[in-house]
Amino acid sequence: MGEGIIEASIIRWLVGEGSTVEQDTPLVEIATDKVDSEIFAPHKGKIRKIVKKEGDIAKVGETIALFQPEGTPEDVSAPDREITPPSEQMPEKETEILSPQPQSTPTEKIPSEPYPPAKDHGPGFFLSPFLRKVAQDLGIGMESLASIKGTGHEGRITREDLYAFLKARQQGHENLSAEIPPGQTPISADQEKPSAAIPGDEDTEVIPMDRVRKIIARNMVKSKFTAPHVTSFYEADLTTLVNWRESRKKDFEAKYGVPLTFTALFIEAVAQTLAHFPGINVSVEGETILRKKNINIGVATALPDGNLIVPVLHKANLLNLSGIAIRLNDLVARARQGALLPSETSGGTFTITNLGMAESLTGTPIINQPESAILAIGAIRRKPAVVLWEGKESIGIRSLCVFSLSYDHRIIDGALGGKFLREVARMLEEASPDRPI
């Protein structure tokens, strides 16, 4: 599933139990925090049992279906057995603690929508698939869950935290029942708070976020909450590079079958520079710095529906310009078709966003967690500038571009960030006008 992906949601089964399928037949559509994709049949065979239903969440490594390859005995390849869900594997005494209360005990209203995936509520709020199921079964609202102080790693809510909350709530309900006069119904905490009013006048259109936009919003908030952002800027003179590309782009496309884009040139410069600045190619885990050996560059890509995705060029420093251009063109095309694999959107160590595609001069990008830096490249504009010509200063028309680097100030200081930014710009400014394609 790719580095950093721990679970996926089952969107839709494309086959049913008992179906006979050919090799590479799409079986099921799944969704992760990064991308939607399909799982294909590894061989020709038969679907013996579907374990995870539509809407269920499966951790990486869990069984979602039993598959019997053609020509294998049924009792060996896919034994008929019932798979016990996590909620039935608890010790007996723990099951007793989580038993639902009698009908007379007031409970919270069960949410009409499934509980959101893990990490939906930012740092400090984490619910495993098992705990989400327990919370749903017991009718525990999200507001109540968010009030639980987690004692696990990075403030995650553990089973013990949930048990303690349930005990405290049970005691509170018992005390409340003793104080309320007979015949009256106690008011739950959720009922005491007025629901948020959604504007409904004729001048306002209410548009719910789609699933991808919710993920983007959550990740952006998480990044700003996690990393203290600092942004450095540098104006680069790309006149030589622009002229070289203009003179070579037709021959390049004829030779390699893909366009020669500025983004490919930027990726090449960044990948080579990161090899000399390993302090940028890092991430933070608690109070530990993780220095990445591979240089995997993500490229922010706009989708036709207005959302954003970041496909990753793995080991970009090992590719030449044509290799980068070919892989970039393939990833971007499949990203816009919704055909990326989960592994192609994960494992990034640095991200580039080309603001020039939208004619923006510059911007202050938000770091793509768990990375520690992101480079934004503005539009290339023809402007008058001071140039040195034959030892004398003069005014000339140049192709100028503003680079902006946002970085995590916990581990990257201004000096390191500025030197890295300057070196990326220098490589592009000093591009050889005679470079072969």
C-alpha positions in Angstrom: 0.0 0.0 0.0 3.0 2.4 0.3 4.9 3.8 3.1 2.9 5.6 5.7 -0.5 4.1 4.8 -1.9 2.0 7.7 -5.5 1.4 6.6 -7.9 1.7 3.7 -11.7 1.9 3.3 -13.6 -0.5 1.2 -15.6 1.7 -1.3 -17.2 -0.9 -3.6 -16.8 -4.6 -4.4 -16.8 -5.1 -8.2 -17.4 -8.9 -7.8 -19.5 -11.1 -5.6 -18.9 -14.2 -3.5 -18.6 -17.2 -5.8 -17.6 -15.1 -8.8 -15.0 -16.6 -11.1 -12.5 -14.0 -12.3 -9.5 -13.8 -14.7 -6.1 -12.7 -13.7 -5.8 -8.9 -13.3 -9.6 -8.5 -13.1 -10.5 -5.5 -10.8 -12.0 -6.9 -7.6 -12.6 -4.0 -5.2 -12.2 -0.2 -5.0 -10.5 1.1 -2.0 -9.7 4.5 -0.6 -6.8 5.7 1.5 -5.9 9.2 2.8 -4.0 9.8 -0.4 -5.6 8.1 -3.3 -8.5 5.9 -4.5 -7.4 2.7 -6.3 -8.4 -0.8 -7.3 -7.2 -4.2 -6.1 -6.8 -6.8 -8.9 -7.0 -10.6 -9.0 -3.5 -12.1 -8.6 -4.5 -15.2 -10.6 -7.4 -16.7 -12.4 -9.7 -18.1 -9.7 -12.8 -17.8 -7.6 -13.9 -15.4 -4.8 -14.7 -17.8 -1.9 -15.7 -15.3 0.7 -15.8 -11.5 1.1 -14.7 -10.6 4.7 -14.7 -6.9 4.6 -17.9 -5.3 3.4 -18.4 -2.0 1.7 -17.8 0.9 4.1 -15.5 -1.3 6.3 -12.0 -0.2 7.2 -9.2 -2.6 6.9 -5.7 -2.3 8.2 -2.8 -3.1 6.0 -2.2 -6.8 6.3 -5.7 -7.7 7.2 -7.7 -10.2 5.1 -10.5 -8.6 3.1 -11.5 -11.7 1.0 -10.6 -15.3 0.5 -9.5 -16.1 -3.0 -9.0 -19.6 -4.5 -6.6 -19.8 -7.5 -7.8 -22.1 -10.3 -6.7 -25.7 -10.0 -6.1 -25.7 -6.2 -8.1 -27.8 -3.8 -10.7 -25.9 -1.9 -9.7 -27.2 1.5 -6.1 -26.0 1.0 -6.5 -22.7 -0.8 -9.5 -21.2 0.9 -10.8 -23.1 3.9 -14.3 -22.4 4.9 -13.9 -20.7 8.2 -15.4 -17.8 10.0 -13.0 -14.9 10.6 -13.5 -13.4 14.0 -13.6 -9.6 13.9 -11.4 -7.7 16.4 -14.5 -6.8 18.5 -15.0 -10.5 19.3 -11.4 -11.2 20.2 -11.4 -9.1 23.5 -10.8 -10.8 26.9 -14.1 -11.6 28.7 -13.7 -9.0 31.4 -13.0 -6.3 28.8 -16.1 -7.2 26.9 -18.1 -6.8 30.1 -16.7 -3.3 30.7 -17.8 -2.2 27.2 -21.3 -3.9 27.4 -24.1 -1.5 26.5 -26.1 -0.1 29.4 -29.8 -1.0 29.9 -32.4 0.9 27.9 -33.2 3.1 30.9 -29.7 4.6 30.9 -29.4 7.7 28.7 -27.0 7.3 25.8 -25.9 9.7 23.2 -27.4 9.8 19.7 -25.7 7.4 17.4 -24.1 9.3 14.5 -25.8 9.0 11.2 -22.5 8.8 9.3 -19.6 6.4 9.9 -16.8 7.6 12.1 -14.0 9.3 10.2 -10.7 7.4 9.6 -7.8 7.6 12.1 -6.1 11.0 12.5 -9.2 12.8 11.1 -9.1 15.3 14.0 -5.4 16.1 13.9 -2.6 15.4 16.4 -3.7 13.9 19.7 -6.9 12.4 18.4 -6.5 8.9 17.1 -9.0 6.1 17.0 -8.1 2.6 15.8 -10.7 0.8 13.7 -11.6 -1.4 16.7 -12.2 1.6 19.0 -14.3 3.4 16.3 -16.5 0.3 16.0 -16.9 0.1 19.8 -17.8 3.7 19.9 -20.4 3.4 17.2 -21.9 0.3 18.8 -22.3 2.1 22.1 -23.6 5.3 20.5 -20.7 7.5 21.7 -20.7 10.9 19.9 -17.6 12.4 18.4 -17.8 15.4 20.8 -17.5 13.0 23.7 -14.6 11.1 22.1 -12.8 14.3 21.4 -12.9 15.2 25.1 -11.0 12.1 26.1 -7.4 12.7 27.0 -5.3 10.0 25.3 -2.4 8.5 27.2 -1.0 6.6 24.3 1.9 7.6 21.9 1.5 11.2 20.9 -1.7 11.5 22.9 -3.5 8.6 21.1 -6.7 7.2 22.8 -6.1 3.7 24.1 -8.6 1.0 25.1 -7.9 1.8 28.7 -8.7 5.5 28.1 -12.1 4.5 26.6 -12.8 2.1 29.4 -12.1 4.8 32.0 -14.4 7.2 30.1 -17.2 4.6 30.0 -16.9 3.9 33.7 -17.0 7.6 34.5 -20.0 8.2 32.2 -21.9 5.3 33.8 -21.3 6.7 37.3 -22.4 10.1 36.1 -25.6 8.7 34.6 -26.4 6.9 37.9 -26.0 10.1 39.9 -28.0 12.0 37.3 -30.9 9.5 37.4 -31.1 9.8 41.2 -31.5 13.6 40.9 -34.1 13.8 38.1 -37.7 13.5 39.2 -39.7 10.5 38.0 -41.2 10.7 34.6 -38.6 13.2 33.2 -36.0 12.3 30.6 -32.4 13.4 31.2 -30.9 15.7 28.6 -27.7 14.5 27.0 -24.7 16.7 26.6 -25.2 16.8 22.9 -28.8 17.9 23.3 -27.8 20.8 25.6 -25.8 22.5 22.8 -27.7 24.1 20.0 -26.8 22.7 16.6 -24.7 24.9 14.3 -27.0 26.9 12.0 -26.2 26.6 8.3 -26.9 29.8 6.4 -29.9 29.1 4.2 -30.8 32.5 2.7 -31.1 32.9 -1.1 -27.7 34.6 -1.3 -25.8 31.6 0.1 -25.2 28.2 -1.5 -24.3 25.4 0.9 -21.7 23.1 -0.7 -20.5 20.1 1.4 -16.9 19.2 1.0 -16.2 16.1 -0.9 -14.0 13.3 0.6 -10.8 14.5 -1.1 -11.3 18.1 -0.1 -11.9 17.0 3.5 -8.6 15.1 3.5 -6.7 18.1 2.0 -8.2 20.4 4.6 -7.3 18.1 7.5 -3.8 17.6 6.3 -3.2 21.4 5.9 -4.4 22.1 9.4 -2.3 19.3 10.8 0.8 20.6 9.0 0.4 24.1 10.3 -0.3 22.8 13.8 2.7 20.5 13.8 5.5 22.5 12.2 6.5 26.1 12.8 6.7 27.3 9.2 9.3 29.8 8.0 9.5 30.9 4.3 12.6 32.2 2.5 12.5 33.9 -1.0 14.9 34.2 -3.8 14.5 35.9 -7.2 16.3 33.9 -9.9 17.4 35.0 -13.3 16.4 32.2 -15.6 17.0 33.9 -18.9 19.6 31.4 -20.1 17.4 28.4 -19.1 14.4 29.8 -20.8 16.2 30.4 -24.0 17.8 26.9 -23.9 14.4 25.3 -23.4 12.8 27.3 -26.1 15.5 26.1 -28.6 15.4 22.5 -27.5 11.8 21.6 -26.7 10.7 20.5 -30.2 13.7 18.2 -30.6 13.3 16.9 -27.0 9.6 15.9 -27.6 10.4 14.3 -30.9 13.2 12.3 -29.3 11.5 11.2 -26.1 7.8 11.5 -26.8 7.1 13.9 -23.9 7.2 17.7 -23.6 10.2 19.4 -22.0 8.5 21.2 -19.1 10.0 23.7 -16.6 8.8 21.4 -13.8 11.0 18.6 -15.0 14.0 21.1 -15.0 13.1 22.2 -11.5 12.9 18.6 -10.3 16.3 17.8 -11.7 17.9 20.8 -10.0 16.2 20.1 -6.6 17.1 16.4 -6.7 20.8 17.2 -7.4 20.9 19.9 -4.7 19.2 17.7 -2.1 22.1 15.2 -2.5 24.4 17.9 -1.2 22.0 19.2 1.5 20.9 16.0 3.4 19.7 18.2 6.3 16.7 19.2 4.1 15.8 15.7 3.1 14.5 14.8 6.6 11.5 14.4 8.8 10.7 14.6 12.5 9.5 11.9 14.7 9.0 13.2 18.3 12.4 14.5 19.3 14.2 12.4 16.6 15.3 13.5 13.2 15.0 10.9 10.4 17.4 11.5 7.6 16.2 9.9 4.4 18.7 8.2 2.1 16.4 8.2 -1.0 15.4 11.5 -2.6 11.7 11.1 -3.5 10.2 14.3 -4.9 6.5 14.9 -4.8 4.9 17.3 -7.4 1.7 19.0 -6.5 -0.8 18.4 -9.3 -4.2 20.0 -9.8 -7.0 17.7 -10.7 -9.9 18.4 -13.1 -12.4 18.5 -10.1 -10.4 21.3 -8.5 -8.7 19.1 -5.9 -5.0 18.5 -5.5 -2.8 15.4 -5.4 0.9 14.9 -5.0 2.4 12.0 -7.1 6.0 11.1 -6.1 9.0 10.5 -8.2 11.0 8.0 -6.2 14.8 8.2 -6.3 14.6 11.2 -8.5 18.3 11.9 -8.0 19.1 8.8 -10.0 17.2 9.9 -13.1 18.5 12.1 -15.9 16.4 14.9 -17.4 14.7 12.6 -20.0 13.9 10.0 -17.3 12.4 12.7 -15.0 10.3 14.1 -17.9 9.0 10.7 -18.9 8.1 9.6 -15.4 6.6 13.0 -14.6 4.4 13.0 -17.7 3.1 9.5 -16.8 2.4 10.3 -13.2 0.6 13.6 -13.9 -1.5 12.0 -16.7 -2.6 9.1 -14.5 -3.2 11.4 -11.6 -5.7 13.4 -13.6 -7.4 10.1 -14.7 -7.6 8.8 -11.1 -5.3 5.9 -12.0 -2.4 6.3 -9.5 -1.4 3.4 -7.3 -1.2 4.1 -3.5 2.6 3.7 -3.6 2.9 6.4 -6.1 1.5 9.1 -3.7 3.5 8.0 -0.6 7.1 8.0 0.6 7.9 11.6 -0.5 10.8 13.4 1.1 10.4 16.8 -0.5 7.7 18.5 -2.5 7.6 21.0 -5.4 4.6 23.1 -6.3 4.7 25.1 -9.6 2.7 28.3 -9.0 3.6 29.5 -12.4 1.0 27.2 -13.9 -1.6 29.6 -12.5 0.4 32.7 -13.2 1.0 33.4 -9.5 4.2 35.4 -8.8 5.0 33.6 -5.5 3.4 32.1 -2.5 4.0 30.6 1.0 3.3 26.9 0.6 2.4 24.6 3.4 4.7 21.7 4.2 3.5 18.2 3.0 3.8 16.2 6.3 5.9 14.4 7.3 8.4 16.1 5.1 10.3 19.2 6.3 10.3 21.5 3.3 8.4 22.5 0.2 9.5 24.6 -2.7 7.1 26.9 -4.6 8.1 28.3 -8.0 6.3 31.4 -9.3 5.6 32.5 -12.8 8.5 33.4 -15.0 8.1 37.0 -16.1 10.1 39.2 -18.5 11.2 42.3 -16.5 13.9 45.0 -16.7 16.8 44.2 -14.4 20.4 45.3 -13.7 22.8 43.0 -15.6 26.6 42.9 -15.8 27.7 43.2 -19.4 31.5 43.3 -20.2 32.3 44.4 -16.7 29.7 47.2 -16.7 26.2 47.4 -15.2 23.3 48.1 -17.5 19.6 47.5 -17.7 18.3 44.5 -19.6 15.1 42.6 -20.2 15.5 39.3 -18.2 13.3 36.3 -17.4 12.9 36.5 -13.6 11.2 34.0 -11.3 10.6 34.1 -7.5 11.4 30.9 -5.6 9.9 30.4 -2.1 11.0 27.7 0.3 8.8 26.9 3.4 10.6 24.7 6.0 10.1 23.3 9.4 12.0 25.7 11.8 12.2 23.0 14.4 15.1 21.4 12.5 15.9 23.7 9.6 17.3 27.1 10.4 17.3 30.2 8.1 21.0 29.7 7.2 20.5 26.1 5.9 17.2 26.9 4.2 18.7 30.0 2.5 21.8 28.2 1.3 19.7 25.3 -0.1 17.4 27.8 -1.9 20.3 29.7 -3.3 22.0 26.6 -4.6 18.8 25.4 -6.4 18.5 28.8 -8.1 22.2 28.9 -9.0 22.0 25.6 -10.8 19.1 26.9 -12.9 20.7 30.3 -13.4 24.0 28.8 -14.6 22.5 26.3 -17.0 24.7 25.8 -20.0 23.3 27.2 -23.3 25.0 24.4 -25.2 23.7 21.5 -23.1 22.6 18.5 -25.3 19.3 16.9 -24.8 
